[in-house]
Structure formats: structure tokens, C-alpha cells
């Protein structure tokens, strides 16, 4: 295989983990971060694959953002109190520390705005690995994501206790039940500058997906992966009704672990949840893997299709669905 090299529009600072695609405009929204001022940049690539906007977003120091969000008119960045220790960096060591005495900050910027246009909103201290969606509602921007109750887990977690001493620290950071992430909602009032926040689901959940046709817009349904205690594995999926309340759940079964499940809309779909969730599931009992399709309307009913793969694959994390017309 021969790679095609780096896309010509990629800036010197590269792009970070979770860039976003606005299905309505065809734009790719991205950020990057580094060790030098201004520490964060934001960019926009249009449908023609041209870099049409790129601006610094100054931060107080080195940070470790992993994700971003957007609405119809704004992008949302974060400045969480979990970041590298500057003294350790000076010694060539990358050591991240949590500062619970500090507030979380969310930066809201017009999608074609410059760094000077960003407005910062404060919230409870946490770290968010993944956001779900954001949208505008009156004077507010609504943001959903997975709030971590414990951003720096103890080395003595259940996962760490099961491995050799040299790997205990690593395993503590692979156990989602040690982080205790929960589906959370923030509301930022652009008129008053106030923040409101609430927990949407008390269960330990992460790696959320939703119908990407509703990205940046009001939406009703979201889907979360159910982490397995002690390991970086997913034992099932949950469907959230964010407007009507309630949820559905499907578990893969004993010794069966799945991947993040992107939503694939049914052709000519009329409803937001008219489509399928797709997950790669590995059965450690049989050593087999399969691609599983679930009807998003009736998640609890289980798979409507199971495609056996020719080889066992490892448990995956991220995945996405792309319509063939976009390739």
C-alpha cells in the first residue's frame, strides 16, 4: 500500500482527535493544540477541501482537549482543570494533573469568528473525553457530553488489581468505571453569561453516537456504550430519549464485547431514529467476531442482522458511518 500523504490544507499544527463534519454545510470543523502560545487553534475546511478559516484561540497555558462541539452558528471549545504539569514538562516528562479547585471553562466562538471573539463560560470542575451534540435554543447553547466524576482514577482500581505491577497505572486509566462518566447537559446563556448544568442519566456511560443529520441541531435520541467494569470494553448499548425521557438497553451477552455504534439512517428515513446502529462484536467464548446491526427504533429487541467476520478482531473504540455518496 502507498499512502497519499498529508492533505494539502492541514496546517503546521495538524488536527486533533475529534474534528466535526456539519452535514448541512459540508464543512469540516477542527482544532489543534500544542505546547506554545496561543496553545489552541481552530479551523474550517469547506466542501471543496479548502482551508477557509484558521484562527488562534488563546488559552492560559498548555491544555489537553480531546473533543469539541458545534451548533448552527457556534463552535464550543473547552479548558478543563486537567492539564500537563509545566515543571514536569520542563524536565521532559509529560505528567497530567487534576486541579479540582479550578473551574471548567467552555469557550463559545462564532464559526467564522477570531480568537478575540470567544466568550468563556464557567462550570463545575471535570474532564470530558467525548461530547455528543450541541444546539441553539433561544438565548442558550445546549451542550451534551460525558461528565467525569473522577478524572484521575486511583491506581488501586478494579482494573489495576488484575494486572502485573508495571501495568497497574495504565489499567487504572482504561477502566471507565474508575472515571465514572455520566451523560450530562450544560446550558450557556449568551444573554446573561450564566451556565446551568444537569445529569441526564445516572449510569456509567460513554462513547455516545446519534443521527449525524441532526449534528448542531435540536435532537431527541442519543446512544451510549455501556462500559464493562474493570476493563476498556463495552458490554452493551443504551438508547436515550432526551425529550420524552426513558431509555432502551441491549446487552451483547456474556463474554461478548462490542465497539462504539454509529447510527446509519435508513434510506428515505422520515424519523430521527429510523435507522440502524452498527457495532463490531467479539465473542471471547468462541473466538469469533461479527458485524451486528440493530434497529435503532427497537434497540432492546436485539440484532436484525449478524454478519460473521472471517477473523476475530480486537475490541474497537471509535467508528463512523459514511454514506456511499460521500466517498
C-alpha positions as CSV (number, residue, x, y, z in Angstrom):
1,X,0.0,0.0,0.0
2,X,1.1,3.6,-0.7
3,X,-0.2,6.4,1.3
4,X,-1.3,9.6,-0.4
5,X,0.4,11.8,2.1
6,X,-1.0,14.7,4.2
7,X,-3.9,16.6,2.8
8,X,-2.7,20.0,1.4
9,X,-4.9,22.0,3.7
10,X,-3.6,20.6,7.0
11,X,-1.9,23.4,9.0
12,X,1.5,23.1,10.6
13,X,-0.1,22.3,13.9
14,X,-2.0,19.4,12.5
15,X,-5.5,18.5,13.6
16,X,-6.6,16.9,16.8
17,X,-8.6,13.8,17.6
18,X,-12.3,14.8,17.1
19,X,-12.9,17.1,14.2
20,X,-16.5,17.5,13.2
21,X,-18.5,17.5,10.0
22,X,-21.5,19.6,9.5
23,X,-23.8,17.6,7.2
24,X,-25.8,20.7,6.3
25,X,-22.8,22.8,5.0
26,X,-20.3,20.1,4.2
27,X,-17.7,21.9,6.4
28,X,-15.1,20.1,8.4
29,X,-14.5,21.9,11.8
30,X,-11.3,21.1,13.6
31,X,-8.9,22.2,16.3
32,X,-5.3,21.6,17.3
33,X,-3.3,22.3,20.4
34,X,0.3,22.5,21.4
35,X,3.0,23.5,23.9
36,X,3.5,27.1,22.7
37,X,1.2,30.1,22.9
38,X,-1.6,30.5,21.9
39,X,-1.9,26.8,22.8
40,X,-5.1,26.2,20.6
41,X,-6.1,26.9,17.0
42,X,-9.4,26.4,15.2
43,X,-10.0,25.9,11.5
44,X,-12.7,25.3,8.9
45,X,-12.3,23.3,5.7
46,X,-15.1,23.8,3.1
47,X,-16.8,21.2,0.9
48,X,-14.1,21.8,-1.8
49,X,-11.4,20.7,0.7
50,X,-10.0,24.2,1.1
51,X,-8.9,25.7,4.4
52,X,-11.1,28.8,4.5
53,X,-10.7,29.8,8.2
54,X,-7.9,29.4,10.7
55,X,-7.5,31.4,13.9
56,X,-5.7,31.2,17.3
57,X,-7.8,30.7,20.4
58,X,-5.5,31.7,23.3
59,X,-5.6,29.6,26.5
60,X,-3.9,30.3,29.8
61,X,-1.4,27.6,29.3
62,X,-0.9,24.1,27.9
63,X,-4.1,22.1,27.9
64,X,-5.2,18.6,26.8
65,X,-8.6,19.0,25.0
66,X,-9.8,15.8,23.3
67,X,-13.1,16.9,21.7
68,X,-15.1,19.9,20.6
69,X,-18.7,20.6,19.6
70,X,-20.7,22.9,17.3
71,X,-24.1,24.3,16.7
72,X,-25.6,26.1,13.7
73,X,-23.7,29.3,14.4
74,X,-21.0,28.5,17.0
75,X,-18.2,26.2,17.9
76,X,-17.5,25.1,21.6
77,X,-14.1,24.5,22.9
78,X,-13.0,23.6,26.5
79,X,-10.4,24.5,29.1
80,X,-10.7,21.8,31.8
81,X,-8.7,21.7,35.0
82,X,-6.8,18.6,33.9
83,X,-3.6,19.5,32.1
84,X,0.2,18.8,32.0
85,X,2.4,19.9,34.9
86,X,4.6,22.7,33.5
87,X,7.5,21.8,35.8
88,X,7.5,18.2,34.7
89,X,7.3,19.3,31.0
90,X,10.5,21.4,31.6
91,X,12.2,18.1,32.7
92,X,10.9,16.3,29.6
93,X,8.2,14.4,31.4
94,X,4.5,14.5,30.4
95,X,2.6,14.3,33.7
96,X,-1.1,15.3,33.8
97,X,-2.6,16.6,37.0
98,X,-6.1,17.4,38.0
99,X,-6.9,20.7,39.8
100,X,-10.4,20.3,41.4
101,X,-10.1,23.7,43.0
102,X,-10.3,25.3,39.5
103,X,-13.5,25.7,37.4
104,X,-14.1,24.2,34.0
105,X,-14.3,26.7,31.2
106,X,-16.2,26.4,27.9
107,X,-15.3,28.8,25.0
108,X,-18.0,29.7,22.6
109,X,-16.9,31.2,19.3
110,X,-18.9,32.2,16.2
111,X,-18.0,29.6,13.5
112,X,-16.1,32.3,11.4
113,X,-15.0,34.3,14.4
114,X,-11.5,35.1,15.6
115,X,-9.9,34.2,18.9
116,X,-10.8,37.7,20.3
117,X,-14.5,36.8,19.8
118,X,-14.5,33.8,22.1
119,X,-16.8,34.0,25.2
120,X,-15.8,31.9,28.2
121,X,-18.4,30.2,30.5
122,X,-17.5,28.6,33.8
123,X,-18.9,25.3,35.1
124,X,-18.2,22.6,37.7
125,X,-14.7,21.1,37.5
126,X,-14.5,17.9,35.5
127,X,-12.9,16.5,32.3
128,X,-14.9,15.4,29.3
129,X,-13.4,12.9,26.9
130,X,-16.3,12.9,24.5
131,X,-19.2,15.3,23.7
132,X,-22.4,14.2,22.0
133,X,-24.1,17.2,20.3
134,X,-24.8,20.9,20.7
135,X,-27.6,23.2,19.5
136,X,-29.1,26.6,20.0
137,X,-32.4,27.1,21.9
138,X,-33.5,30.7,22.4
139,X,-30.7,32.6,24.1
140,X,-28.9,29.4,25.1
141,X,-26.5,27.0,23.6
142,X,-27.2,23.4,24.8
143,X,-24.2,21.0,25.0
144,X,-24.4,17.3,25.9
145,X,-21.4,15.2,26.8
146,X,-20.0,12.7,29.3
147,X,-19.0,14.4,32.6
148,X,-16.3,12.6,34.5
149,X,-16.9,12.4,38.3
150,X,-13.3,11.2,38.8
151,X,-10.9,12.4,36.0
152,X,-7.9,10.9,37.7
153,X,-8.7,7.4,39.0
154,X,-6.8,5.7,41.7
155,X,-4.1,3.2,40.8
156,X,-5.9,0.7,43.1
157,X,-8.9,0.4,40.8
158,X,-10.5,-2.9,40.0
159,X,-8.8,-3.0,36.6
160,X,-5.4,-2.3,38.1
161,X,-5.7,-5.0,40.7
162,X,-5.9,-7.7,37.9
163,X,-2.6,-7.0,36.1
164,X,1.1,-7.1,36.8
165,X,2.6,-4.2,38.9
166,X,4.2,-2.5,35.9
167,X,0.8,-2.1,34.2
168,X,-1.4,-1.0,37.1
169,X,-1.2,2.7,36.4
170,X,-2.1,2.2,32.8
171,X,-5.1,-0.1,33.6
172,X,-6.5,2.4,36.1
173,X,-6.9,4.8,33.2
174,X,-8.6,2.2,31.0
175,X,-11.4,1.5,33.4
176,X,-14.4,3.7,32.5
177,X,-16.0,2.8,35.9
178,X,-13.0,4.4,37.6
179,X,-13.6,7.7,35.7
180,X,-17.3,7.5,36.4
181,X,-18.5,9.3,33.2
182,X,-22.3,10.2,33.0
183,X,-24.4,11.8,30.3
184,X,-24.5,15.5,31.2
185,X,-26.1,18.7,29.8
186,X,-24.7,22.2,30.0
187,X,-26.7,25.3,29.1
188,X,-24.8,28.5,28.3
189,X,-26.9,31.7,28.2
190,X,-25.5,34.1,25.7
191,X,-27.5,37.0,27.2
192,X,-26.8,36.6,30.9
193,X,-23.4,34.8,30.7
194,X,-24.7,32.1,33.1
195,X,-24.2,28.4,33.0
196,X,-26.7,25.7,34.1
197,X,-25.9,22.0,34.2
198,X,-27.6,18.7,35.0
199,X,-27.1,15.0,34.8
200,X,-29.2,13.4,32.1
201,X,-28.5,9.7,33.1
202,X,-27.0,8.5,36.4
203,X,-25.5,5.4,34.8
204,X,-21.8,5.0,33.9
205,X,-21.8,5.5,30.1
206,X,-19.5,6.9,27.4
207,X,-18.8,6.9,23.6
208,X,-22.1,8.3,22.5
209,X,-23.5,8.5,19.0
210,X,-26.6,10.0,17.3
211,X,-28.0,10.6,13.9
212,X,-25.4,12.9,12.2
213,X,-28.1,14.6,10.2
214,X,-29.0,16.3,13.5
215,X,-25.5,17.5,14.3
216,X,-25.5,21.0,15.6
217,X,-29.4,21.0,15.7
218,X,-32.0,20.1,18.3
219,X,-32.3,16.3,18.6
220,X,-34.2,13.7,20.6
221,X,-32.3,10.4,20.5
222,X,-28.8,9.5,21.6
223,X,-27.0,6.2,22.0
224,X,-24.3,5.4,24.6
225,X,-22.0,2.5,25.1
226,X,-22.2,0.6,28.4
227,X,-18.6,0.1,29.8
228,X,-17.6,-3.2,31.4
229,X,-16.3,-2.7,34.9
230,X,-12.6,-3.2,35.2
231,X,-11.7,-3.2,31.5
232,X,-11.8,-1.0,28.4
233,X,-14.7,-3.0,26.9
234,X,-18.3,-2.3,26.1
235,X,-20.9,-4.9,27.1
236,X,-24.0,-3.2,25.5
237,X,-25.7,-0.1,24.2
238,X,-28.3,2.3,25.6
239,X,-30.8,4.5,23.7
240,X,-31.8,7.8,25.4
241,X,-35.0,9.7,24.7
242,X,-33.7,13.2,25.6
243,X,-37.2,14.8,25.2
244,X,-39.7,12.2,26.3
245,X,-37.5,10.6,28.9
246,X,-36.8,6.9,29.3
247,X,-34.3,4.6,27.6
248,X,-33.9,1.2,26.0
249,X,-30.9,-1.2,26.6
250,X,-29.4,-4.1,24.7
251,X,-26.6,-6.2,26.2
252,X,-24.3,-8.2,23.8
253,X,-24.2,-11.2,26.2
254,X,-21.8,-13.0,28.5
255,X,-18.2,-12.7,27.1
256,X,-19.3,-10.6,24.1
257,X,-18.0,-7.1,23.7
258,X,-18.8,-4.5,21.1
259,X,-17.5,-1.3,19.6
260,X,-18.8,2.2,19.5
261,X,-22.0,2.0,17.4
262,X,-22.5,4.8,14.8
263,X,-26.0,5.5,13.5
264,X,-26.8,4.7,9.8
265,X,-30.0,6.3,8.6
266,X,-32.4,4.1,6.7
267,X,-32.8,5.2,3.0
268,X,-35.7,7.7,2.8
269,X,-36.0,7.8,6.6
270,X,-38.6,10.1,8.0
271,X,-37.9,9.8,11.7
272,X,-34.8,10.8,13.6
273,X,-34.4,7.2,14.9
274,X,-35.3,5.5,11.7
275,X,-32.1,3.6,11.0
276,X,-29.5,1.2,12.4
277,X,-26.8,1.0,15.0
278,X,-23.7,-0.8,13.7
279,X,-21.2,-2.5,16.1
280,X,-18.4,-5.0,15.7
281,X,-18.9,-7.6,18.4
282,X,-16.2,-10.1,19.5
283,X,-17.2,-13.3,21.4
284,X,-14.3,-14.3,23.6
285,X,-16.0,-17.7,24.3
286,X,-15.8,-18.8,20.7
287,X,-13.0,-16.6,19.4
288,X,-15.3,-15.2,16.7
289,X,-16.3,-11.6,15.6
290,X,-19.3,-10.3,13.8
291,X,-20.8,-7.1,12.5
292,X,-24.1,-6.5,14.3
293,X,-26.9,-4.3,13.0
294,X,-29.6,-3.2,15.4
295,X,-32.9,-1.4,14.6
296,X,-32.5,2.0,16.4
297,X,-36.2,2.3,17.0
298,X,-36.3,-1.0,18.8
299,X,-32.9,-1.4,20.3
300,X,-34.0,-3.8,23.1
301,X,-35.2,-6.3,20.5
302,X,-31.6,-7.2,19.6
303,X,-29.9,-7.6,16.2
304,X,-31.8,-7.6,12.9
305,X,-28.6,-8.8,11.2
306,X,-25.4,-10.5,12.2
307,X,-22.6,-10.9,9.7
308,X,-19.8,-13.3,10.7
309,X,-16.3,-11.9,10.1
310,X,-13.6,-14.2,8.6
311,X,-11.3,-13.5,11.6
312,X,-11.5,-12.5,15.2
313,X,-10.8,-8.8,15.7
314,X,-9.8,-6.9,18.8
315,X,-12.3,-4.8,20.6
316,X,-12.6,-1.4,18.9
317,X,-13.3,2.1,20.2
318,X,-14.3,4.7,17.6
319,X,-16.2,4.2,14.4
320,X,-18.2,6.3,12.0
321,X,-20.8,5.8,9.3
322,X,-20.3,7.5,5.9
323,X,-22.9,7.4,3.2
324,X,-21.5,5.9,-0.1
325,X,-22.4,9.1,-2.0
326,X,-19.9,11.0,0.2
327,X,-17.0,8.8,-0.7
